[in-house]
Amino acid sequence: MTMDAAAESSESRLSSSQLNKNKPFHNDESCPKEVLPVRGCGSRNTSPSGRIGSRNTSPSRQKVVKTKPRGLDEETVATFGKAVHPDVQMEDNIWAMLPEDLFNEILARVPPFMIFRLRSVCKRWNSILQDNSFLKFHSEVPSHGPCLLTFWKNSQTPQCSVFSLPLKTWYRIPFNFLPQWAFWLVGSSGGLVCFSGLDGLIFRALVCNPLTQTWRTLPSMNYNQQRQLIMVVDRTDKSFKVIATSDIYGDKSLPTEVYDSKIDKWTVHQIMPAVNLCSSKMAYCDSRLYLETLSPLGLMMYCLDSGYWEHIPAKFPRSLLDGYLVAGTQKRLFLVGRIGLYSTLQSMRIWELDHAKIMWVEISRMPPKYFRALLRLSAERFECFGQDNLICFTSWNQGKGLIYDVEKKVWSWIAGCALQSYNSQVCFYEPRFDASVH
């Protein structure tokens, strides 16, 4: 449901020197834009900045370096670019004298994918990642930024790579802890990732935190049938819910079920009214779940608070070939799809639902040069999903990824390929240490 030209930045050098060991997290070697790790020579320095870089620049000589981030198109420098300060090397004894709270606050601001590399510095740093004080600071600092998580199975072995948009780098994440039945990537929310699959004859779901490598299987549903799932995380009360609804090809007579982590059980809700679904894609925003329907034409909306379904007669735009519902921030709901009958007449457009008038209003069109590069054939398959007000397009055949920022109205290519293999499943992902599976 509903993210580009290369230039060296000081931030990309930061990530490459930190990630120089083959630990649980390492750069994805299959990506053409890999940032090669760099090993420094000399005595071991246990300070974070000593591990990060070898330059010793005095504060008086520091200056703000504005660079064009690696992996971003020229049109998108303003989107993810930011000023970066060169690192200052500090002595070990200075770090040893830092107060515990200050030390935790500094460590909490280190990019999440780099913290695992810092665990090997000393036992104190290894144990602090599970410390409540560190997790408290980590939960209060701004998010690392949007990432793309790709999941696929190679010879039944789960593989996962994450592309960090702020760092412009691919990271491989070990997913060996997943059971064999966890085959379908449901989605991600608030730092957690949800999977589903058939454990023999039983349809199951699990949630995990890729950073902490923790996971657990959810209890069995009241009705053992394969369902369409979506997970939502509430960071306020540190809980999550999983909604199971009718699949486009499944049994339409099954009631909607909702799993609540606070009570650790599934509860049965209203059966979805008889409708003809036109897509298995769902979008969740403002405590409401939306699905596209052909008969009656429009949307089916499920209110999580009341547990009831409601039909919204929002007619789709004319000549819509395929449509994806994408959730934006707050109450914003987007529809993304191709318009036209022939390849030369096609275009990709984005609409937003006007809740008051119950109609779709066009807000943007994909520029022709991006459309031709992303989809060269009229029948070529693409995927679309979003997070906040970012919409990502991925092409199965072309192996490309394109991001549109709704707020800034900027289109940008993703460095490397958004799909690691043909059968990859992709979603947005927010890396967080404080996301609990319980």
Secondary structure in CASP SS format (residue, H / E / C, confidence):
PFRMAT SS
TARGET T0000
AUTHOR 0000-0000-0000
METHOD secondary structure of the structure
MODEL  1
M C 1.00
T C 1.00
M C 1.00
D C 1.00
A C 1.00
A C 1.00
A C 1.00
E C 1.00
S C 1.00
S H 1.00
E H 1.00
S H 1.00
R H 1.00
L H 1.00
S H 1.00
S H 1.00
S H 1.00
Q H 1.00
L C 1.00
N C 1.00
K C 1.00
N C 1.00
K C 1.00
P C 1.00
F C 1.00
H E 1.00
N E 1.00
D C 1.00
E C 1.00
S C 1.00
C C 1.00
P C 1.00
K C 1.00
E C 1.00
V C 1.00
L C 1.00
P C 1.00
V C 1.00
R C 1.00
G C 1.00
C C 1.00
G C 1.00
S C 1.00
R C 1.00
N C 1.00
T C 1.00
S C 1.00
P H 1.00
S H 1.00
G H 1.00
R H 1.00
I H 1.00
G C 1.00
S C 1.00
R C 1.00
N C 1.00
T C 1.00
S C 1.00
P H 1.00
S H 1.00
R H 1.00
Q C 1.00
K C 1.00
V C 1.00
V E 1.00
K C 1.00
T C 1.00
K C 1.00
P C 1.00
R C 1.00
G C 1.00
L C 1.00
D C 1.00
E H 1.00
E H 1.00
T H 1.00
V H 1.00
A H 1.00
T H 1.00
F H 1.00
G C 1.00
K C 1.00
A C 1.00
V E 1.00
H C 1.00
P C 1.00
D C 1.00
V C 1.00
Q C 1.00
M C 1.00
E C 1.00
D H 1.00
N H 1.00
I H 1.00
W H 1.00
A H 1.00
M C 1.00
L C 1.00
P C 1.00
E H 1.00
D H 1.00
L H 1.00
F H 1.00
N H 1.00
E H 1.00
I H 1.00
L H 1.00
A H 1.00
R C 1.00
V C 1.00
P C 1.00
P H 1.00
F H 1.00
M H 1.00
I H 1.00
F H 1.00
R H 1.00
L H 1.00
R C 1.00
S C 1.00
V C 1.00
C C 1.00
K H 1.00
R H 1.00
W H 1.00
N H 1.00
S H 1.00
I H 1.00
L C 1.00
Q C 1.00
D C 1.00
N H 1.00
S H 1.00
F H 1.00
L H 1.00
K H 1.00
F H 1.00
H H 1.00
S H 1.00
E H 1.00
V C 1.00
P C 1.00
S C 1.00
H C 1.00
G C 1.00
P C 1.00
C E 1.00
L E 1.00
L E 1.00
T E 1.00
F E 1.00
W E 1.00
K E 1.00
N E 1.00
S C 1.00
Q C 1.00
T E 1.00
P E 1.00
Q E 1.00
C E 1.00
S E 1.00
V E 1.00
F E 1.00
S E 1.00
L C 1.00
P C 1.00
L C 1.00
K C 1.00
T E 1.00
W E 1.00
Y E 1.00
R E 1.00
I C 1.00
P C 1.00
F C 1.00
N C 1.00
F C 1.00
L C 1.00
P C 1.00
Q C 1.00
W C 1.00
A C 1.00
F C 1.00
W E 1.00
L E 1.00
V E 1.00
G E 1.00
S E 1.00
S E 1.00
G C 1.00
G C 1.00
L E 1.00
V E 1.00
C E 1.00
F E 1.00
S E 1.00
G E 1.00
L E 1.00
D E 1.00
G C 1.00
L C 1.00
I E 1.00
F E 1.00
R E 1.00
A E 1.00
L E 1.00
V E 1.00
C E 1.00
N E 1.00
P C 1.00
L C 1.00
T C 1.00
Q C 1.00
T E 1.00
W E 1.00
R E 1.00
T E 1.00
L C 1.00
P C 1.00
S C 1.00
M C 1.00
N C 1.00
Y C 1.00
N C 1.00
Q C 1.00
Q C 1.00
R C 1.00
Q E 1.00
L E 1.00
I E 1.00
M E 1.00
V E 1.00
V E 1.00
D E 1.00
R C 1.00
T C 1.00
D C 1.00
K C 1.00
S E 1.00
F E 1.00
K E 1.00
V E 1.00
I E 1.00
A E 1.00
T E 1.00
S C 1.00
D C 1.00
I C 1.00
Y C 1.00
G C 1.00
D C 1.00
K C 1.00
S C 1.00
L C 1.00
P E 1.00
T E 1.00
E E 1.00
V E 1.00
Y E 1.00
D E 1.00
S C 1.00
K C 1.00
I C 1.00
D C 1.00
K E 1.00
W E 1.00
T E 1.00
V E 1.00
H E 1.00
Q E 1.00
I E 1.00
M C 1.00
P C 1.00
A C 1.00
V C 1.00
N E 1.00
L E 1.00
C E 1.00
S E 1.00
S E 1.00
K E 1.00
M E 1.00
A E 1.00
Y E 1.00
C E 1.00
D C 1.00
S C 1.00
R E 1.00
L E 1.00
Y E 1.00
L E 1.00
E E 1.00
T E 1.00
L E 1.00
S E 1.00
P C 1.00
L C 1.00
G E 1.00
L E 1.00
M E 1.00
M E 1.00
Y E 1.00
C E 1.00
L C 1.00
D C 1.00
S C 1.00
G C 1.00
Y E 1.00
W E 1.00
E E 1.00
H E 1.00
I E 1.00
P C 1.00
A C 1.00
K C 1.00
F C 1.00
P C 1.00
R C 1.00
S C 1.00
L E 1.00
L E 1.00
D E 1.00
G E 1.00
Y E 1.00
L E 1.00
V E 1.00
A E 1.00
G C 1.00
T C 1.00
Q C 1.00
K C 1.00
R C 1.00
L E 1.00
F E 1.00
L E 1.00
V E 1.00
G E 1.00
R E 1.00
I E 1.00
G C 1.00
L C 1.00
Y C 1.00
S C 1.00
T C 1.00
L C 1.00
Q C 1.00
S E 1.00
M E 1.00
R E 1.00
I E 1.00
W E 1.00
E E 1.00
L E 1.00
D E 1.00
H C 1.00
A C 1.00
K C 1.00
I C 1.00
M E 1.00
W E 1.00
V E 1.00
E E 1.00
I E 1.00
S E 1.00
R E 1.00
M C 1.00
P C 1.00
P H 1.00
K H 1.00
Y H 1.00
F H 1.00
R H 1.00
A H 1.00
L H 1.00
L C 1.00
R C 1.00
L C 1.00
S C 1.00
A C 1.00
E C 1.00
R C 1.00
F E 1.00
E E 1.00
C E 1.00
F E 1.00
G E 1.00
Q E 1.00
D C 1.00
N C 1.00
L E 1.00
I E 1.00
C E 1.00
F E 1.00
T E 1.00
S E 1.00
W C 1.00
N C 1.00
Q C 1.00
G C 1.00
K E 1.00
G E 1.00
L E 1.00
I E 1.00
Y E 1.00
D E 1.00
V C 1.00
E C 1.00
K C 1.00
K C 1.00
V E 1.00
W E 1.00
S E 1.00
W E 1.00
I C 1.00
A C 1.00
G C 1.00
C C 1.00
A C 1.00
L C 1.00
Q C 1.00
S C 1.00
Y C 1.00
N C 1.00
S C 1.00
Q E 1.00
V E 1.00
C E 1.00
F E 1.00
Y E 1.00
E C 1.00
P C 1.00
R C 1.00
F C 1.00
D C 1.00
A C 1.00
S C 1.00
V C 1.00
H C 1.00
END
